Amino acid sequence: MAASTYPVYPPDLTPEQKEYLLASLNDWSIAHGLAVRPSPAFVSEDSDPSGVLAVTAPVTLFPSLFPRSCFEEARSIQKTYNELYAAIASDEEWLGEVMPEYGQFLICIAYFIRQREAMEVLLLIEVDDFIAELWKIHLTVKKEGYVQDLSLGLFRSDYMVHVDPSTPSATPQIKQVEFNTIASSFGGLASQVSLLHQHLLSTSAYPPHPSLHPSALPTNPSIPSLALALATAHSHYGPSKSTPPLPLCILFVVQSPERNIFDQRLLEYALLATHHIPTFRLPFPLTSLHTSILPTNPLRPLLYSPPHLPHPYEVSTLYFRASYSPAEYTSPAAFPSRLHLERSAAIKCPSILTHLAGSKKVQQVLAAPSSPHLARFLRSPASRARLTRTFTAIHPLDASPAGVHAKALALDPTSAAHYVLKPQREGGGNNIYRGAIPAFLKSLGEERMWRGHILMELIEPPGLRNVVLREGVLKEGEVVGELGVYGGVLWRAGGEREGGESGGGESGGGEKGRGEVLWNEEAGWLLRTKGRESEEGGVAAGFGAVDSVLLVDV
């Protein structure tokens, strides 16, 4: 961790101040939905057999200091990132070219379809059968014919503040940790924790401090902005495709049980209250039980039959808050369920290709030195330069010269101490850090199995302190913050791309097959804070806390 560039913060609390602050925080949080279901380790299933209890979500007592310039830069480039990943998800050919395993799989499946011989398919499945199965779903639907050319992305680009430890006077800058294209969570709680910290400041729950003033605490619009993105997709779906017409809804595909349910409910409530759109929740394992596609309707509308209602709804938009992890595909019905949803007329958030565009391999290819790939999707040199400045060193673990060099770095305990090893797949808790990297790679066996990971240089954030409240326990000390900026983008695959404000005008306008951006906006932010000793930062995975930014000029 780099030396701190921040003022001394947060202010000390007397026992009386801490008691008042905690009482105010807990009461406000429960009253405003800043909550989660308790973990079994905190409240046993015997004590809560119906799963109805709620506790304050993991939060920080104080908003965390964050450089104003870094915050503004991260927000200002989100629309460009939205457009970049919409273009990538629309370019199957490029995905196949930059990810040899994927391209190989395309060829193998085509051969299998022609020759009914599956041996070639094993080449990729041995490397990553989960990604291979997702590609197989896309190819199956492609062969049948897609009936929906619209896609919605609710993205989140995650950054850390980086200060070069070798340069004491270095200016803080943002460096991208990852780009999320599926189940970008905590947009609901992020809005609420911003309001919480504003409330605590306005009620004098905080002792005086020169950095703590209202103008430094921006209001986070993530709830209304993410709801607007879903509502925009819903409106673009058009009228019912069923005969007779059915009422339309948005369907949240969720995990069950879901501890983070209130984060999702806040978006559902906003959709109903502001946009008058009904929403329903579908646990992913129950897909085949409650949804159907009539074989007699060539438009393939997706019908959802709520167990508590006598009539079905037609689904305009599928919002996936589940089905991103291999752990959710242990049932034989899991992949057929994802195929069933993908082949429907519902607008997917995200589609299979958009899901795969968020793989770490794509991030690594884009961040490669002198990468030609950004120019394929973004025509503005200035925009490409702004994105490039957010990249950190990311290496493949393949047979290329760069991959051979990365393997040497990863196997050397001294150099490995400066890196993190990341798998292609989504989901927290899967990264391998520093000295644990050499032994982990050796445990995978043959080096061809390493291709499912990338090696990323660790970011050096400045020193920072805060107090985290998690399941009733306070932990005070050095922390690390990770800023995620949300974006919403709706696009049509295969058309010419629009210029102008709504489309951003950055992509190669007029290029066929790259998609037409119909709507594109930044959609708020999330600050996650974890103890310095914790490598991971996932809140739901049990590592971090939801936070808000306190802007400072440094």
Residue pairs with C-beta under 8 A, 6 or more apart in sequence:
1 460
1 461
1 462
1 463
1 478
1 480
1 532
2 162
2 163
2 164
2 165
2 170
2 460
2 461
2 462
2 463
3 163
3 165
3 168
3 462
3 463
4 462
4 463
4 464
5 67
5 163
5 172
5 462
5 554
6 65
6 462
6 463
6 464
6 552
6 554
7 65
7 210
7 211
7 552
9 62
9 65
9 209
9 211
9 464
9 465
10 61
10 62
10 209
10 465
10 466
10 467
11 206
11 207
11 208
11 209
11 212
12 207
13 21
13 207
17 205
17 207
20 205
21 61
21 200
21 205
21 206
22 61
22 469
22 474
24 199
24 200
24 203
24 205
25 56
25 59
25 61
25 196
25 200
25 205
25 469
26 56
28 34
28 196
28 199
28 200
29 35
29 56
29 57
29 59
29 192
29 196
30 54
30 56
32 192
32 195
32 196
33 188
33 192
33 262
33 265
33 266
34 56
34 57
34 59
34 189
34 192
34 193
34 196
34 262
34 546
35 54
35 55
35 56
35 57
35 262
36 54
36 55
36 57
36 58
36 259
36 260
36 261
36 262
36 263
36 540
37 51
37 53
37 54
37 55
37 257
37 258
37 259
37 260
37 261
38 48
38 53
38 54
38 55
38 259
38 471
39 259
39 471
39 542
41 471
42 55
42 471
42 472
43 53
43 55
51 257
54 262
55 471
55 472
56 469
57 189
57 193
57 262
57 263
57 539
57 545
57 546
58 468
58 469
58 470
58 471
58 539
58 544
58 545
58 546
59 193
59 196
59 468
59 469
59 545
59 546
59 547
60 193
60 466
60 467
60 468
60 469
60 479
60 529
60 545
60 546
60 547
60 548
61 466
61 467
61 468
61 469
61 474
62 197
62 206
62 212
62 466
62 467
62 550
63 197
63 217
63 547
63 548
63 549
63 550
64 464
64 466
64 479
64 481
64 527
64 529
64 547
64 548
64 549
64 550
65 211
65 464
65 550
65 552
66 161
66 481
66 483
66 527
66 549
66 550
66 551
66 552
67 161
67 172
67 551
67 552
67 553
67 554
68 551
68 552
68 553
69 171
69 172
69 553
70 159
70 161
70 172
70 173
70 174
70 483
71 483
71 525
71 549
71 551
73 174
73 386
74 157
74 159
74 174
74 483
74 485
74 525
75 485
75 522
75 525
76 522
77 383
77 386
77 387
77 390
78 155
78 157
78 485
78 486
78 487
78 522
78 523
79 487
79 489
79 504
79 520
79 521
79 522
80 378
80 383
80 386
80 387
80 504
80 506
81 155
81 157
81 179
81 387
81 487
82 153
82 155
82 487
82 488
82 489
82 504
82 520
82 521
82 522
83 377
83 378
83 489
83 503
83 504
83 506
83 507
83 517
83 520
84 374
84 377
84 378
84 387
84 506
84 507
85 153
85 155
85 179
85 181
85 354
85 357
85 358
85 489
86 151
86 153
86 354
86 489
86 491
86 515
86 517
86 520
87 377
87 378
87 497
87 507
87 514
87 515
88 94
88 95
88 357
88 362
88 377
89 151
89 153
89 181
89 350
89 351
89 353
89 354
89 356
89 357
89 493
89 515
90 151
90 353
90 491
90 493
90 494
90 513
90 514
90 515
91 376
91 377
91 513
91 514
92 138
92 353
93 513
94 373
94 376
95 102
95 353
95 356
95 357
95 362
96 102
96 103
96 106
97 103
98 361
98 362
98 365
98 373
99 359
99 361
99 362
99 365
100 398
101 124
101 127
101 128
101 131
101 451
102 124
102 131
102 135
102 356
104 123
104 124
105 121
105 123
105 124
105 132
105 135
105 136
106 135
106 139
107 120
108 120
108 121
108 123
108 124
109 121
109 135
109 136
109 139
110 139
111 117
111 120
112 118
112 120
112 121
113 143
121 132
124 131
124 132
125 132
126 448
126 449
127 448
127 449
127 451
127 452
128 424
128 425
128 452
130 326
130 329
130 425
131 356
131 359
131 424
131 425
131 452
133 329
133 335
134 338
134 352
134 355
134 356
135 352
135 356
137 335
137 338
137 339
137 342
137 352
138 342
138 352
138 353
138 356
140 339
140 343
141 339
141 342
141 343
141 352
144 343
146 343
146 493
147 298
147 299
147 300
147 343
147 344
147 345
148 344
148 345
148 346
148 347
148 348
149 492
149 493
149 494
149 495
150 233
150 236
150 237
150 347
150 490
150 491
150 492
150 493
150 518
151 347
151 348
151 349
151 350
151 351
151 354
151 490
151 491
151 492
151 493
151 515
152 229
152 230
152 232
152 233
152 317
152 347
152 348
152 349
152 350
152 488
152 489
152 490
153 181
153 349
153 350
153 354
153 487
153 488
153 489
153 490
153 491
154 184
154 187
154 226
154 229
154 230
154 319
154 349
154 350
154 486
154 487
154 488
154 523
155 179
155 180
155 181
155 184
155 486
155 487
155 488
155 489
156 179
156 180
156 184
156 484
156 485
156 486
156 487
156 526
157 176
157 179
157 180
157 484
157 485
157 487
158 176
158 177
158 178
158 179
158 180
158 482
158 483
158 484
159 174
159 175
159 176
159 177
159 390
159 482
159 483
159 484
159 485
160 174
160 175
160 177
160 459
160 461
160 480
160 481
160 482
160 483
161 172
161 173
161 174
161 175
161 461
161 462
161 481
161 483
162 172
162 173
162 174
162 175
162 392
162 459
162 460
162 461
163 170
163 171
163 172
163 173
163 460
163 461
163 462
164 170
164 460
165 460
172 462
172 554
173 389
174 390
174 483
175 390
175 391
175 392
175 459
176 363
176 367
176 390
176 391
176 392
177 459
177 482
178 360
178 363
178 422
179 358
179 362
179 363
180 358
180 426
180 484
181 350
181 354
181 355
181 357
181 358
182 320
182 324
182 350
182 354
182 355
182 358
182 426
183 320
183 321
183 322
183 324
183 426
184 484
184 486
185 260
185 263
185 321
185 540
186 260
186 263
186 484
186 526
186 528
186 539
186 540
186 546
187 222
187 223
187 225
187 226
187 263
187 267
187 486
187 523
187 524
187 526
188 222
188 223
188 226
188 262
188 263
188 264
188 265
188 266
188 267
189 260
189 262
189 263
189 266
189 546
190 220
190 222
190 524
190 525
190 526
190 527
190 546
190 548
191 220
191 221
191 222
191 223
191 266
191 524
192 223
192 266
193 220
193 546
193 547
193 548
194 217
194 218
194 219
194 220
194 548
195 219
195 220
196 548
197 217
197 548
197 550
198 214
198 217
198 219
200 206
201 212
201 213
201 214
201 217
202 214
206 212
211 550
211 552
212 550
216 550
216 551
216 552
217 548
217 549
217 550
217 551
218 549
218 551
220 524
220 525
220 548
221 523
221 524
222 486
222 523
222 524
222 525
222 526
223 266
223 267
223 270
223 524
224 270
224 274
225 486
225 488
225 521
225 522
225 523
225 524
226 267
226 486
226 488
226 523
226 524
227 267
227 270
227 271
227 274
227 275
228 274
228 275
228 488
228 521
228 523
229 488
229 489
229 490
229 519
229 521
229 523
230 250
230 267
230 271
230 277
230 317
230 319
230 349
231 271
231 274
231 275
231 277
232 488
232 490
232 519
233 316
233 317
233 347
233 349
233 490
234 248
234 250
234 275
234 277
234 316
234 317
234 347
236 347
236 490
236 518
237 248
237 316
237 317
237 346
237 347
239 245
240 246
240 247
240 248
240 301
240 314
241 297
241 299
241 301
241 314
241 345
242 294
242 297
242 301
242 303
242 314
243 297
246 301
246 303
246 311
246 312
246 313
246 314
247 278
247 311
247 313
247 314
248 277
248 313
248 314
248 315
248 316
249 277
249 278
249 279
249 280
249 304
249 313
249 314
249 315
249 316
250 271
250 277
250 278
250 279
250 280
250 315
250 316
250 317
250 319
251 279
251 280
251 281
251 282
251 291
251 302
251 304
251 315
251 317
251 318
251 319
251 346
252 264
252 268
252 279
252 280
252 281
252 282
252 319
252 321
253 282
253 284
253 287
253 318
253 319
253 320
253 321
253 322
253 323
253 341
254 261
254 264
254 281
254 282
254 283
254 284
254 321
254 322
255 283
255 284
255 321
255 322
255 328
256 283
256 284
256 285
256 286
258 264
258 321
259 540
260 539
260 540
264 281
264 321
268 279
268 281
271 277
271 279
272 278
272 279
278 313
280 304
280 306
280 313
282 290
282 291
282 304
283 322
284 322
284 323
284 328
284 334
284 337
285 331
285 333
285 334
285 337
287 333
287 337
287 340
287 341
288 333
288 336
288 337
288 340
290 304
290 305
290 306
290 307
291 302
291 303
291 304
291 305
291 315
291 340
291 341
292 302
292 303
292 305
292 312
293 300
293 301
293 302
293 303
293 340
293 343
293 344
294 301
294 303
299 345
300 343
300 344
300 345
301 314
301 315
301 344
301 345
301 346
302 314
302 315
302 318
302 341
302 344
302 345
302 346
303 312
303 313
303 314
303 315
304 312
304 313
304 314
304 315
305 312
305 313
306 312
306 313
315 344
315 346
316 346
316 347
317 346
317 347
317 348
317 349
318 341
318 344
318 346
318 347
318 348
318 349
319 349
320 348
320 349
320 350
320 355
322 328
323 329
323 334
323 338
324 355
324 425
324 426
324 427
325 425
325 426
325 427
326 425
327 427
328 334
329 335
329 338
338 352
341 348
342 348
342 351
342 352
348 354
350 358
355 426
358 426
359 424
359 425
360 394
360 422
360 423
360 424
360 453
360 454
360 456
361 396
361 424
361 454
363 394
363 454
364 394
364 395
364 396
364 454
364 456
365 371
365 373
366 373
366 374
366 387
366 391
367 391
367 392
367 393
367 394
368 394
368 402
374 384
374 387
374 388
375 384
376 508
377 507
377 508
377 514
378 384
378 387
378 506
378 507
378 508
379 506
379 507
379 508
379 509
380 505
380 506
383 506
392 456
392 457
392 459
393 456
393 457
394 454
394 455
394 456
394 457
395 402
395 403
395 405
395 406
395 409
395 454
395 455
395 456
396 402
396 403
396 406
396 451
396 454
396 455
397 403
397 406
397 407
397 410
397 441
397 447
397 450
397 451
397 453
397 454
397 455
398 450
398 451
406 455
407 441
407 447
407 450
408 415
409 415
409 416
409 419
409 455
410 416
410 419
410 421
410 437
410 438
410 441
410 455
411 438
411 441
411 442
412 438
413 435
413 438
416 434
416 435
416 437
416 438
417 434
417 435
418 434
418 457
418 458
419 434
419 437
419 455
419 456
419 457
419 458
420 431
420 432
420 433
420 434
420 437
420 455
420 456
420 458
420 535
421 431
421 432
421 433
421 437
421 440
421 441
421 453
421 454
421 455
421 456
422 430
422 431
422 453
422 454
422 455
422 456
423 430
423 431
423 452
423 453
424 452
424 453
424 454
427 541
428 536
428 537
428 538
428 540
428 541
428 543
429 536
429 538
429 541
429 542
429 543
431 535
431 536
432 440
433 458
433 535
434 458
434 535
437 455
441 450
441 453
444 450
461 480
461 481
463 478
464 478
464 479
464 480
464 481
465 476
465 477
465 478
465 479
466 476
466 479
466 529
466 547
467 474
467 475
467 476
468 474
468 475
468 476
468 479
468 529
468 530
468 531
468 545
469 545
470 545
475 531
477 531
477 532
478 531
478 532
479 529
479 530
479 531
479 532
480 529
480 530
480 531
480 532
480 537
481 527
481 528
481 529
481 547
482 527
482 528
482 529
482 530
482 537
482 544
483 525
483 526
483 527
483 549
484 525
484 526
484 527
484 528
485 522
485 524
485 525
486 522
486 523
486 524
486 525
486 526
487 520
487 521
487 522
487 523
488 519
488 520
488 521
488 523
489 517
489 519
489 520
489 521
490 517
490 518
490 519
490 520
491 515
491 516
491 517
491 518
492 515
492 516
492 518
493 515
494 512
494 513
494 515
495 512
495 515
495 516
496 509
496 510
496 511
496 512
496 516
497 503
497 507
497 508
497 509
497 510
497 511
497 514
497 515
497 516
497 517
498 505
498 509
498 516
498 517
498 518
499 505
499 509
502 517
502 518
502 519
502 520
503 516
503 517
503 518
503 520
504 517
504 520
507 514
507 517
508 514
525 549
526 546
527 546
527 547
527 548
527 549
528 537
528 538
528 539
528 544
528 545
528 546
528 547
529 537
529 544
529 545
529 546
529 547
530 536
530 537
530 543
530 544
530 545
534 543
534 544
535 543
536 543
536 544
537 543
537 544
538 544
539 545
539 546
